[in-house]
Amino acid sequence: MFLHELRPEQRRAFLVLARQVIDADNRLAIQEVERLDRLYVEAGVGTETAGAPNGVGDLNLLFGTDRSRIVVLLDLLLVAYADGQLHPRELDAVRSVAARLEVDAGTFSEALDWARRHQALIVEAEKLGTGVGSA
């Protein structure tokens, strides 16, 4: 959603983190694959193979501004919600990234609240969509 604000090397690192969040619950939902595919397009990066790097270096060095850290955090939360629910292991994975980014607990809580509200709006929009044309 906000990847356009990141530099190319930050986008690549974000995609590694997104794959880690998706893998955290040890199950892969089609919605997660679709979301990841859209993120690759948004990032302007070709889809990687299974052998792609799965590690990221110093996140504070790579994401050196508060804004870039928030972009990563919000987009990772959207990835975690891709299948419609926030699995505790996915939340832990995002929380771990936030800690590595040195995002304070208050900011993390605000980002999590935003992601929950965003997810609720998606559900509401989907319900609206089912009623269109049925009258």
N, CA, C and O of each residue as an XYZ file, in Angstrom:
540
protein
N       0.816     -1.192      0.000
C       0.000      0.000      0.000
C       0.863      1.261      0.000
O       0.527      2.248     -0.653
N       1.966      1.224      0.728
C       2.822      2.395      0.846
C       4.226      2.148      0.304
O       5.127      2.952      0.543
N       4.423      1.063     -0.414
C       5.763      0.674     -0.858
C       6.412      1.698     -1.780
O       7.637      1.748     -1.884
N       5.609      2.509     -2.446
C       6.170      3.532     -3.330
C       7.065      4.511     -2.574
O       7.886      5.197     -3.182
N       6.914      4.578     -1.267
C       7.723      5.483     -0.455
C       9.097      4.916     -0.123
O       9.948      5.627      0.412
N       9.319      3.653     -0.432
C      10.594      3.012     -0.114
C      11.514      2.996     -1.333
O      11.060      2.972     -2.477
N      12.808      3.009     -1.062
C      13.816      2.862     -2.119
C      13.822      1.408     -2.599
O      13.351      0.524     -1.883
N      14.348      1.147     -3.803
C      14.350     -0.228     -4.337
C      14.953     -1.266     -3.392
O      14.388     -2.349     -3.238
N      16.073     -0.966     -2.761
C      16.676     -1.950     -1.853
C      15.819     -2.168     -0.604
O      15.825     -3.254     -0.024
N      15.084     -1.135     -0.194
C      14.166     -1.277      0.937
C      12.974     -2.145      0.540
O      12.497     -2.954      1.335
N      12.500     -1.975     -0.680
C      11.377     -2.789     -1.160
C      11.750     -4.259     -1.188
O      10.967     -5.110     -0.768
N      12.950     -4.562     -1.686
C      13.398     -5.959     -1.717
C      13.466     -6.539     -0.306
O      13.027     -7.665     -0.071
N      14.014     -5.774      0.621
C      14.097     -6.231      2.012
C      12.700     -6.407      2.594
O      12.443     -7.377      3.306
N      11.799     -5.480      2.297
C      10.428     -5.603      2.781
C       9.803     -6.906      2.305
O       9.129     -7.588      3.077
N      10.018     -7.257      1.045
C       9.434     -8.481      0.495
C       9.963     -9.719      1.206
O       9.229    -10.692      1.380
N      11.220     -9.696      1.616
C      11.763    -10.802      2.416
C      11.023    -10.872      3.747
O      10.630    -11.949      4.194
N      10.836     -9.715      4.372
C      10.116     -9.678      5.655
C       8.671    -10.139      5.477
O       8.133    -10.844      6.330
N       8.049     -9.745      4.379
C       6.659    -10.156      4.123
C       6.565    -11.670      3.993
O       5.632    -12.283      4.513
N       7.532    -12.277      3.300
C       7.525    -13.743      3.180
C       7.697    -14.397      4.544
O       7.093    -15.434      4.817
N       8.513    -13.799      5.398
C       8.708    -14.343      6.744
C       7.412    -14.272      7.556
O       7.084    -15.206      8.288
N       6.682    -13.173      7.428
C       5.408    -13.032      8.146
C       4.404    -14.068      7.638
O       3.714    -14.711      8.430
N       4.327    -14.225      6.331
C       3.399    -15.203      5.757
C       3.732    -16.613      6.223
O       2.834    -17.414      6.483
N       5.020    -16.914      6.329
C       5.457    -18.257      6.739
C       5.291    -18.509      8.236
O       5.360    -19.657      8.675
N       5.078    -17.476      9.010
C       5.109    -17.592     10.471
C       4.093    -18.574     11.038
O       4.372    -19.238     12.036
N       2.916    -18.679     10.418
C       1.884    -19.570     10.960
C       1.929    -20.971     10.360
O       1.058    -21.796     10.639
N       2.936    -21.242      9.541
C       3.143    -22.565      8.932
C       1.986    -23.029      8.063
O       1.764    -24.229      7.904
N       1.251    -22.080      7.503
C       0.216    -22.435      6.532
C       0.129    -21.309      5.519
O       0.325    -20.140      5.849
N      -0.163    -21.672      4.305
C      -0.185    -20.698      3.227
C      -1.582    -20.623      2.641
O      -2.077    -21.586      2.056
N      -2.209    -19.469      2.803
C      -3.549    -19.244      2.250
C      -3.406    -18.593      0.877
O      -2.466    -17.835      0.635
N      -4.335    -18.891     -0.006
C      -4.306    -18.332     -1.353
C      -4.311    -16.808     -1.311
O      -3.682    -16.160     -2.148
N      -5.021    -16.233     -0.337
C      -5.078    -14.773     -0.216
C      -3.690    -14.199      0.087
O      -3.359    -13.096     -0.349
N      -2.892    -14.948      0.830
C      -1.537    -14.495      1.150
C      -0.657    -14.502     -0.098
O       0.125    -13.578     -0.321
N      -0.790    -15.541     -0.898
C      -0.034    -15.628     -2.149
C      -0.442    -14.486     -3.075
O       0.409    -13.839     -3.687
N      -1.747    -14.242     -3.175
C      -2.234    -13.165     -4.031
C      -1.740    -11.811     -3.539
O      -1.333    -10.971     -4.341
N      -1.773    -11.596     -2.232
C      -1.286    -10.335     -1.666
C       0.202    -10.167     -1.943
O       0.642     -9.079     -2.315
N       0.978    -11.224     -1.768
C       2.409    -11.157     -2.021
C       2.681    -10.869     -3.501
O       3.563    -10.075     -3.826
N       1.937    -11.501     -4.382
C       2.088    -11.232     -5.817
C       1.823     -9.754     -6.125
O       2.560     -9.138     -6.895
N       0.775     -9.188     -5.524
C       0.468     -7.768     -5.737
C       1.574     -6.873     -5.179
O       1.878     -5.826     -5.749
N       2.173     -7.290     -4.062
C       3.268     -6.510     -3.484
C       4.484     -6.496     -4.404
O       5.145     -5.467     -4.538
N       4.784     -7.627     -5.039
C       5.897     -7.665     -5.983
C       5.643     -6.703     -7.138
O       6.551     -5.995     -7.572
N       4.407     -6.677     -7.635
C       4.064     -5.751     -8.717
C       4.197     -4.318     -8.222
O       4.810     -3.484     -8.888
N       3.627     -4.031     -7.058
C       3.696     -2.677     -6.498
C       5.136     -2.241     -6.276
O       5.473     -1.076     -6.490
N       5.985     -3.165     -5.850
C       7.384     -2.851     -5.583
C       8.200     -2.745     -6.862
O       9.323     -2.243     -6.842
N       7.635     -3.219     -7.988
C       8.363     -3.196     -9.237
C       9.504     -4.197     -9.259
O      10.524     -3.981     -9.913
N       9.322     -5.289     -8.539
C      10.341     -6.327     -8.419
C       9.770     -7.618     -8.992
O       8.620     -7.966     -8.723
N      10.561     -8.316     -9.769
C      10.120     -9.599    -10.303
C       9.926    -10.604     -9.180
O      10.670    -10.595     -8.200
N       8.934    -11.468     -9.318
C       8.669    -12.501     -8.329
C       9.891    -13.388     -8.172
O      10.511    -13.783     -9.159
N      10.231    -13.698     -6.943
C      11.422    -14.485     -6.651
C      11.077    -15.968     -6.560
O       9.922    -16.346     -6.362
N      12.084    -16.779     -6.706
C      11.910    -18.226     -6.608
C      12.065    -18.662     -5.156
O      12.397    -17.856     -4.287
N      11.825    -19.921     -4.909
C      11.933    -20.451     -3.550
C      13.341    -20.314     -3.001
O      13.518    -20.276     -1.783
N      14.345    -20.238     -3.860
C      15.719    -20.117     -3.413
C      16.160    -18.690     -3.131
O      17.338    -18.449     -2.867
N      15.232    -17.739     -3.183
C      15.576    -16.328     -2.953
C      16.036    -16.124     -1.510
O      15.662    -16.888     -0.620
N      16.847    -15.094     -1.285
C      17.314    -14.819      0.077
C      16.141    -14.680      1.038
O      15.105    -14.107      0.702
N      16.325    -15.211      2.228
C      15.269    -15.135      3.229
C      15.762    -14.438      4.492
O      15.219    -14.648      5.577
N      16.783    -13.617      4.345
C      17.313    -12.887      5.483
C      17.537    -11.436      5.119
O      17.774    -11.096      3.960
N      17.460    -10.599      6.114
C      17.662     -9.168      5.943
C      18.684     -8.744      6.987
O      18.667     -9.229      8.119
N      19.566     -7.846      6.605
C      20.594     -7.359      7.521
C      20.033     -6.437      8.592
O      18.945     -6.661      9.123
N      20.780     -5.422      8.889
C      20.433     -4.456      9.937
C      19.254     -3.599      9.484
O      19.399     -2.736      8.618
N      18.099     -3.841     10.072
C      16.900     -3.111      9.654
C      16.993     -1.628      9.970
O      16.478     -0.805      9.213
N      17.640     -1.270     11.075
C      17.758      0.150     11.422
C      18.610      0.902     10.418
O      18.355      2.072     10.134
N      19.610      0.243      9.886
C      20.449      0.868      8.869
C      19.684      0.982      7.555
O      19.733      2.018      6.891
N      18.991     -0.062      7.188
C      18.257     -0.090      5.930
C      17.048      0.844      5.948
O      16.799      1.566      4.982
N      16.308      0.827      7.039
C      15.122      1.679      7.187
C      15.449      2.749      8.229
O      15.064      2.646      9.393
N      16.166      3.774      7.782
C      16.736      4.754      8.710
C      15.833      5.883      9.144
O      16.220      6.691      9.989
N      14.628      5.961      8.582
C      13.723      7.043      8.973
C      12.487      6.472      9.662
O      12.106      5.321      9.446
N      11.882      7.295     10.485
C      10.639      6.873     11.144
C       9.577      6.529     10.113
O       8.833      5.561     10.276
N       9.509      7.321      9.055
C       8.489      7.090      8.022
C       8.683      5.730      7.353
O       7.716      4.989      7.178
N       9.916      5.394      6.978
C      10.149      4.105      6.324
C       9.839      2.955      7.277
O       9.354      1.910      6.843
N      10.108      3.130      8.551
C       9.803      2.088      9.536
C       8.298      1.882      9.663
O       7.827      0.750      9.773
N       7.554      2.970      9.649
C       6.095      2.862      9.743
C       5.525      2.232      8.470
O       4.596      1.428      8.541
N       6.073      2.589      7.316
C       5.638      1.964      6.058
C       5.804      0.456      6.159
O       4.887     -0.295      5.826
N       6.970      0.006      6.616
C       7.229     -1.430      6.756
C       6.232     -2.057      7.722
O       5.636     -3.091      7.423
N       6.057     -1.443      8.855
C       5.164     -1.984      9.886
C       3.723     -2.086      9.391
O       3.094     -3.134      9.537
N       3.195     -1.007      8.807
C       1.807     -1.034      8.328
C       1.611     -2.059      7.215
O       0.635     -2.809      7.216
N       2.541     -2.085      6.269
C       2.385     -3.037      5.172
C       2.548     -4.480      5.638
O       1.884     -5.373      5.112
N       3.415     -4.722      6.613
C       3.533     -6.087      7.148
C       2.252     -6.503      7.866
O       1.840     -7.660      7.781
N       1.631     -5.579      8.562
C       0.355     -5.902      9.224
C      -0.721     -6.220      8.184
O      -1.545     -7.109      8.397
N      -0.715     -5.503      7.068
C      -1.670     -5.814      5.999
C      -1.399     -7.190      5.413
O      -2.332     -7.917      5.073
N      -0.130     -7.550      5.294
C       0.228     -8.895      4.840
C      -0.304     -9.929      5.820
O      -0.871    -10.944      5.415
N      -0.120     -9.670      7.101
C      -0.571    -10.614      8.131
C      -2.090    -10.793      8.093
O      -2.595    -11.865      8.425
N      -2.810     -9.763      7.696
C      -4.271     -9.825      7.605
C      -4.770    -10.319      6.242
O      -5.979    -10.389      6.023
N      -3.868    -10.658      5.333
C      -4.253    -10.993      3.955
C      -5.319    -12.068      3.873
O      -6.176    -12.026      2.991
N      -5.276    -13.036      4.787
C      -6.267    -14.126      4.757
C      -7.481    -13.811      5.634
O      -8.303    -14.688      5.898
N      -7.592    -12.576      6.077
C      -8.762    -12.150      6.833
C      -8.627    -12.261      8.334
O      -9.511    -11.823      9.071
N      -7.536    -12.839      8.798
C      -7.344    -12.969     10.243
C      -5.884    -12.730     10.587
O      -4.997    -12.929      9.756
N      -5.650    -12.312     11.790
C      -4.296    -12.075     12.264
C      -3.917    -13.226     13.186
O      -4.310    -13.261     14.351
N      -3.149    -14.162     12.648
C      -2.715    -15.324     13.425
C      -1.700    -14.857     14.471
O      -0.866    -14.002     14.172
N      -1.755    -15.399     15.685
C      -0.813    -14.986     16.733
C       0.658    -15.101     16.324
O       1.470    -14.262     16.714
N       1.005    -16.111     15.556
C       2.407    -16.250     15.122
C       2.784    -15.183     14.103
O       3.921    -14.713     14.079
N       1.825    -14.801     13.261
C       2.097    -13.713     12.320
C       2.253    -12.397     13.071
O       3.126    -11.589     12.752
N       1.405    -12.190     14.066
C       1.534    -10.997     14.897
C       2.888    -10.983     15.598
O       3.541     -9.941     15.662
N       3.310    -12.114     16.118
C       4.627    -12.199     16.763
C       5.745    -11.873     15.778
O       6.719    -11.212     16.140
N       5.609    -12.332     14.535
C       6.626    -12.056     13.520
C       6.701    -10.559     13.226
O       7.793    -10.002     13.104
N       5.543     -9.908     13.113
C       5.527     -8.463     12.879
C       6.075     -7.731     14.096
O       6.829     -6.767     13.965
N       5.697     -8.188     15.260
C       6.199     -7.577     16.496
C       7.729     -7.695     16.577
O       8.405     -6.769     17.028
N       8.259     -8.824     16.142
C       9.705     -9.025     16.130
C      10.385     -8.037     15.180
O      11.425     -7.470     15.517
N       9.808     -7.829     14.003
C      10.357     -6.855     13.067
C      10.286     -5.461     13.683
O      11.239     -4.688     13.580
N       9.176     -5.141     14.314
C       9.036     -3.827     14.952
C      10.118     -3.617     16.011
O      10.667     -2.522     16.136
N      10.419     -4.659     16.764
C      11.467     -4.560     17.777
C      12.821     -4.326     17.120
O      13.620     -3.522     17.601
N      13.077     -5.032     16.020
C      14.337     -4.844     15.295
C      14.431     -3.445     14.701
O      15.527     -2.907     14.543
N      13.292     -2.860     14.372
C      13.250     -1.487     13.858
C      13.266     -0.459     14.991
O      13.331      0.746     14.749
N      13.206     -0.948     16.214
C      13.160     -0.105     17.413
C      11.935      0.803     17.428
O      12.000      1.964     17.831
N      10.814      0.237     16.974
C       9.528      0.933     17.040
C       9.000      0.763     18.454
O       8.914     -0.358     18.955
N       8.648      1.863     19.098
C       8.194      1.772     20.489
C       6.807      1.145     20.581
O       6.068      1.078     19.599
N       6.473      0.691     21.779
C       5.222     -0.049     22.011
C       3.999      0.788     21.663
O       3.027      0.255     21.127
N       4.022      2.065     21.949
C       2.882      2.928     21.639
C       2.643      3.036     20.142
O       1.503      2.961     19.685
N       3.700      3.209     19.390
C       3.581      3.297     17.938
C       3.115      1.967     17.371
O       2.277      1.931     16.470
N       3.657      0.870     17.896
C       3.220     -0.448     17.432
C       1.729     -0.627     17.696
O       0.998     -1.122     16.838
N       1.279     -0.228     18.878
C      -0.133     -0.351     19.229
C      -1.008      0.476     18.280
O      -2.072      0.016     17.865
N      -0.573      1.678     17.939
C      -1.327      2.518     17.004
C      -1.386      1.876     15.617
O      -2.433      1.886     14.970
N      -0.266      1.322     15.166
C      -0.227      0.667     13.859
C      -1.140     -0.557     13.843
O      -1.851     -0.795     12.867
N      -1.116     -1.322     14.914
C      -1.976     -2.500     15.015
C      -3.445     -2.092     15.013
O      -4.270     -2.748     14.376
N      -3.773     -1.029     15.713
C      -5.148     -0.528     15.725
C      -5.565     -0.087     14.321
O      -6.678     -0.375     13.881
N      -4.669      0.610     13.620
C      -4.965      1.031     12.253
C      -5.227     -0.181     11.371
O      -6.185     -0.192     10.599
N      -4.382     -1.202     11.481
C      -4.535     -2.402     10.657
C      -5.860     -3.108     10.959
O      -6.520     -3.607     10.047
N      -6.243     -3.150     12.219
C      -7.537     -3.767     12.578
C      -8.699     -2.990     11.967
O      -9.641     -3.584     11.442
N      -8.631     -1.664     12.035
C      -9.689     -0.844     11.448
C      -9.703     -1.000      9.929
O     -10.770     -1.070      9.318
N      -8.543     -1.052      9.333
C      -8.439     -1.245      7.889
C      -9.081     -2.574      7.490
O      -9.836     -2.636      6.520
N      -8.780     -3.633      8.238
C      -9.359     -4.940      7.961
C     -10.880     -4.907      8.116
O     -11.598     -5.508      7.317
N     -11.363     -4.219      9.123
C     -12.816     -4.107      9.316
C     -13.460     -3.386      8.135
O     -14.558     -3.749      7.714
N     -12.792     -2.375      7.599
C     -13.320     -1.665      6.438
C     -13.324     -2.552      5.192
O     -14.231     -2.455      4.366
N     -12.335     -3.397      5.058
C     -12.305     -4.338      3.934
C     -13.503     -5.283      4.021
O     -14.187     -5.521      3.025
N     -13.750     -5.812      5.203
C     -14.896     -6.708      5.404
C     -16.189     -5.971      5.096
O     -17.078     -6.522      4.446
N     -16.301     -4.738      5.555
C     -17.504     -3.937      5.307
C     -17.677     -3.702      3.802
O     -18.790     -3.803      3.287
N     -16.598     -3.393      3.100
C     -16.669     -3.163      1.656
C     -17.085     -4.433      0.919
O     -17.858     -4.375     -0.037
N     -16.575     -5.573      1.363
C     -16.958     -6.835      0.729
C     -18.443     -7.109      0.928
O     -19.112     -7.605      0.022
N     -18.958     -6.788      2.107
C     -20.396     -6.970      2.353
C     -21.214     -6.041      1.470
O     -22.256     -6.436      0.948
N     -20.751     -4.817      1.301
C     -21.438     -3.875      0.426
C     -21.463     -4.410     -1.002
O     -22.473     -4.314     -1.699
N     -20.342     -4.971     -1.419
C     -20.219     -5.497     -2.772
C     -21.162     -6.642     -3.052
O     -21.598     -6.815     -4.191
N     -21.491     -7.437     -2.034
C     -22.393     -8.565     -2.255
C     -23.827     -8.088     -2.452
O     -24.645     -8.809     -3.023
N     -24.141     -6.876     -1.984
C     -25.489     -6.353     -2.118
C     -25.706     -5.579     -3.412
O     -26.845     -5.281     -3.773
N     -24.626     -5.252     -4.112
C     -24.739     -4.482     -5.343
C     -25.385     -5.333     -6.427
O     -24.959     -6.458     -6.687
N     -26.408     -4.785     -7.050
C     -27.073     -5.464     -8.151
C     -28.079     -6.517     -7.719
O     -28.672     -7.182     -8.568
N     -28.284     -6.686     -6.413
C     -29.223     -7.721     -5.964
C     -30.618     -7.174     -5.729
O     -31.537     -7.925     -5.401
N     -30.781     -5.871     -5.894
C     -32.104     -5.274     -5.649
C     -32.997     -5.377     -6.853
O     -34.141     -4.924     -6.814
